[in-house]
């Protein structure tokens, strides 16, 4: 979650944090103040601009965003693949282009099995 203007209070089951303009936090983090980082790109939020902005983003988090954007299901052939990190800007206007770019960045291919994409 990122804040492009103003302040936002975010919380999980045990902790509340205040994010200021230009800050973001990965909602799957531990929610400590050390998990807050700065937004380094002016086109945030990415969904408005049809882009995925990744800054040491776990492949698991990126794939969750791809699933939401394109209404698809992605699974991992090995659990360890979820921890690969990705950095860069990915054009999110076309699913095939997204999967191709992620494949290049991670050196792992996607395979379609039924209605589910698997990272191999």
ABEGO torsion letter per residue (X at the ends): XBBABEBBBBBBAABBBBBBBGBBBBAABAGBAAABBBBABAAOBAAAAGBBBBBGBBAAAAAAAAAAAAGBBBBBABAAAAABBBBEBBBAABAAAAAAAAAAAAGBBBBBBEABBBBX
